[in-house]
Amino acid sequence: MDLLLLFFKLGFVTEAEYRMNFYLHVFETSVKFITGISVLWVVFSQTKSIGGWSWDELMVVLGLWFITSGLINMVIAPSIKQFMTDVWKGTLDYVLTKPENHQFMASARKVAIFQVIDLLIGISVLSTALVRLGAVIGVEQAIMFSLALFSGGVILYSFWVSLGTLAIWAVKLENLVLVFFAMFEAGRWPAGLYPFWLRYSLTFLVPVGLAITVPSEALLGRLHWSTVLLSSAWAVVTFFASAWFFNFGVRKRYMGASA
């Protein structure tokens, strides 16, 4: 935990050196938010619900999308991209010589602190939507939501670790990263609204649905325990599988700068 706090401090110091980045990120996030709201407004000007989801219920999904996006772009994505670069340049040796868990170092050492803006917007949108819905979240719902949100986060984290590990074998992975972010945009809408093939892709290939739609359904009382348990089990499987894959790649395949 102390090391993670140190990474956040270093991230703040680094970002604060270029203050214009803060204003640019505020502008960028505002554009994303206004775009998302505008699309929903256009759709709901013609109907009162979409696939059984009302305006405020979709706002819950959008709020969780911003929260998830903020977390990914704050820590996981910058760190994994740096890991890829280190593999290609041979500078990963400096990380592997540190007396800390290598996977933790690879996936958490670079922090884009200004992404906290996305988190704040997401929390604001989510809170406002729940208040407008008059949602009363009981103990069972809170537990289901917590488990679903944590499981979804673990699954996305495992996905990024596995994606980064592929850099040990392949050089051109930028396109896969772009594909992830393109599909991540689909997470603004509930996965159930999409055709089967895309819903399947957003659940297992790029697990956006498990990270956003499932926790949203938990908050809205739409989720069953069977889905929560399956999501939790899948999170355990993907976490240990990605950890094994990472260790295999680093210990057995990475040749180092001297190779």
C-alpha positions in Angstrom: 0.0 0.0 0.0 2.9 2.4 0.8 4.3 1.7 -2.6 1.0 2.4 -4.3 0.7 5.7 -2.5 4.2 6.6 -3.6 3.2 5.9 -7.2 0.2 8.2 -6.8 2.4 11.0 -5.3 4.9 10.6 -8.2 2.0 10.7 -10.7 0.7 13.9 -9.1 4.2 15.5 -9.2 4.7 14.5 -12.9 1.2 15.7 -14.0 1.4 18.9 -12.0 4.5 19.9 -13.9 2.3 20.5 -17.0 -0.8 22.2 -15.6 -2.3 22.7 -19.1 -2.8 19.0 -19.2 -5.3 19.4 -16.4 -7.4 21.9 -18.3 -7.2 19.8 -21.5 -8.4 16.7 -19.7 -11.3 18.7 -18.1 -12.2 19.8 -21.6 -11.9 16.2 -23.1 -13.9 14.7 -20.3 -16.6 17.4 -20.6 -16.9 16.6 -24.3 -17.2 12.9 -23.6 -19.9 13.6 -21.0 -21.9 16.0 -23.2 -21.6 13.6 -26.2 -23.0 10.7 -24.1 -25.8 12.8 -22.7 -26.7 14.2 -26.2 -27.0 10.8 -27.7 -29.3 9.6 -24.9 -31.3 12.8 -25.2 -31.8 12.3 -29.0 -32.9 8.7 -28.4 -35.3 9.5 -25.5 -36.9 12.3 -27.4 -38.5 9.6 -29.5 -39.2 7.0 -26.8 -39.6 6.6 -23.0 -37.4 3.5 -22.6 -34.9 1.4 -24.5 -35.0 -2.3 -24.0 -36.8 -1.8 -20.7 -34.2 0.8 -19.5 -35.4 4.3 -18.5 -33.3 7.5 -18.8 -32.2 7.5 -15.2 -31.4 3.7 -15.3 -29.1 4.4 -18.3 -27.6 7.2 -16.3 -26.5 4.6 -13.7 -24.8 2.7 -16.5 -23.1 5.9 -17.8 -21.9 6.8 -14.3 -20.3 3.4 -13.8 -18.8 3.7 -17.3 -17.1 7.0 -16.3 -15.9 5.5 -13.0 -14.5 2.4 -14.7 -12.9 4.5 -17.5 -11.3 6.7 -14.9 -9.8 3.8 -13.0 -8.4 2.1 -16.1 -6.9 5.2 -17.6 -5.6 6.4 -14.3 -3.5 3.3 -13.3 -3.9 0.2 -15.3 -3.6 1.4 -18.9 -0.7 3.8 -18.4 1.2 1.2 -16.4 0.6 -1.7 -18.9 1.6 0.5 -21.8 4.8 1.4 -20.0 5.4 -2.3 -19.4 5.0 -2.9 -23.2 7.4 -0.2 -24.0 10.0 -1.5 -21.5 9.7 -5.0 -23.0 10.3 -3.7 -26.5 13.2 -1.4 -25.4 14.8 -3.9 -23.0 14.4 -1.5 -20.1 12.1 -4.0 -18.2 15.3 -5.2 -16.5 15.2 -2.3 -14.2 11.8 -3.3 -13.0 12.6 -7.0 -12.6 15.6 -6.2 -10.3 13.3 -4.5 -7.8 12.5 -6.5 -4.6 8.7 -6.1 -5.2 6.1 -8.2 -6.9 6.8 -7.8 -10.6 3.2 -8.0 -11.7 2.3 -5.3 -9.2 5.1 -3.1 -10.4 4.2 -3.6 -14.0 0.5 -2.8 -13.6 0.5 0.0 -11.0 3.7 2.0 -11.3 2.5 4.8 -13.6 -0.4 6.9 -12.5 -2.2 9.5 -14.6 -3.6 11.4 -11.7 -5.8 13.8 -13.7 -8.1 10.9 -14.6 -9.6 11.5 -11.2 -11.9 13.9 -13.1 -13.6 11.0 -14.8 -14.1 9.4 -11.4 -15.7 12.5 -10.0 -18.0 12.9 -13.0 -18.9 9.2 -12.8 -19.7 9.4 -9.1 -21.8 12.6 -9.6 -23.8 11.1 -12.5 -24.4 7.8 -10.6 -25.4 9.5 -7.4 -27.8 11.9 -9.2 -29.4 9.0 -11.2 -30.0 7.0 -8.0 -31.5 9.9 -6.2 -33.8 10.6 -9.2 -34.8 7.0 -9.2 -35.5 7.1 -5.5 -33.5 3.9 -5.2 -33.4 2.3 -1.7 -30.4 0.0 -1.7 -30.8 -2.7 0.9 -28.0 -4.8 2.4 -28.4 -7.6 -0.1 -28.3 -5.2 -3.1 -25.2 -3.5 -1.6 -23.4 -6.8 -1.2 -24.3 -7.9 -4.8 -23.2 -4.6 -6.2 -19.9 -4.7 -4.3 -19.2 -8.2 -5.4 -20.2 -7.5 -9.0 -18.1 -4.3 -9.2 -15.0 -5.9 -7.6 -15.3 -9.0 -9.8 -15.7 -6.8 -12.9 -12.6 -4.8 -11.9 -10.6 -7.9 -11.4 -11.6 -9.3 -14.8 -10.7 -6.1 -16.6 -7.4 -6.0 -14.7 -6.6 -9.5 -15.7 -7.5 -8.7 -19.3 -5.0 -5.8 -19.3 -2.2 -7.9 -17.7 -2.7 -10.6 -20.3 -2.7 -8.0 -23.1 0.5 -6.5 -21.8 2.2 -9.8 -21.4 1.7 -10.5 -25.1 4.3 -7.8 -25.8 6.9 -10.3 -24.9 6.0 -12.3 -28.0 4.7 -9.6 -30.3 5.6 -6.0 -31.1 2.6 -4.6 -32.9 0.0 -4.5 -30.1 -1.2 -0.9 -30.5 -4.1 -2.1 -32.7 -5.3 -4.4 -29.9 -5.2 -1.6 -27.5 -7.2 0.6 -29.9 -9.7 -2.3 -30.3 -10.2 -2.5 -26.6 -11.0 1.2 -26.2 -13.3 1.1 -29.3 -15.2 -1.7 -27.7 -15.1 -0.1 -24.3 -17.2 2.8 -25.7 -20.0 0.2 -26.1 -20.0 0.0 -22.3 -22.0 3.2 -22.2 -25.1 1.1 -23.0 -26.3 -2.1 -21.2 -24.8 -5.2 -22.9 -28.3 -6.7 -23.2 -29.2 -4.1 -25.8 -26.7 -5.5 -28.3 -27.0 -8.5 -30.7 -25.9 -11.9 -29.3 -22.5 -11.9 -31.0 -21.6 -8.4 -29.6 -23.0 -9.2 -26.2 -20.9 -12.3 -26.1 -17.8 -10.3 -27.1 -18.5 -7.7 -24.4 -18.8 -10.4 -21.8 -15.9 -12.7 -22.6 -13.5 -11.2 -25.2 -13.5 -7.6 -23.9 -15.3 -7.9 -20.5 -16.9 -4.5 -20.5 -20.3 -5.9 -19.8 -19.2 -7.7 -16.6 -17.5 -4.6 -15.3 -20.3 -2.1 -16.0 -23.7 -3.6 -16.9 -23.7 -6.3 -14.2 -22.9 -3.9 -11.3 -25.6 -1.5 -12.8 -28.1 -4.3 -12.7 -27.2 -5.0 -9.1 -27.9 -1.4 -8.1 -31.2 -1.4 -9.9 -32.4 -4.7 -8.4 -32.3 -6.5 -11.8 -29.5 -9.0 -10.9 -29.7 -12.5 -9.6 -27.3 -14.2 -7.3 -26.4 -16.8 -10.0 -24.9 -14.1 -12.2 -23.0 -12.6 -9.3 -21.5 -16.0 -8.4 -20.6 -16.8 -12.0 -19.0 -13.4 -12.3 -17.0 -13.9 -9.1 -15.9 -17.3 -10.2 -14.8 -16.0 -13.6 -12.8 -13.2 -11.8 -10.9 -15.8 -9.8 -10.1 -17.9 -12.9 -9.0 -14.9 -15.0 -6.9 -13.4 -12.1 -4.9 -16.6 -11.5 -4.7 -17.4 -15.3 -3.3 -13.9 -16.0 -0.9 -14.1 -13.1 0.4 -17.5 -14.4 0.7 -16.1 -18.0 2.6 -13.0 -16.8 5.0 -15.0 -14.7 5.5 -17.5 -17.6 6.2 -14.7 -20.0 8.6 -12.8 -17.8 10.5 -15.8 -16.5 10.6 -18.1 -19.5 10.3 -15.9 -22.5 11.7 -12.4 -21.7 15.3 -12.3 -22.8 16.3 -8.9 -21.3 18.3 -6.1 -22.8 21.4 -8.3 -23.1 19.8 -10.8 -25.5 
